[in-house]
Amino acid sequence: MTNEHSEQEKENMRQEDSKLDAIAAVVIIFSLVAIVVFWVSNQ
């Protein structure tokens, strides 16, 4: 029994990683925007 993944499984994993990276980036951007808006509104 080998531990190798098929090319299809590798491609699926890459797509899932890309999706998670995109979601993380959007969350970080929205968080930064919210912090800036909050900070500016308190000036």
Buried (B, 14 or more C-beta within 10 A) or exposed (E): EEEEEEEEEEEEEEEEEEEEEEEEEEEEEEEEEEEEEEEEEEE
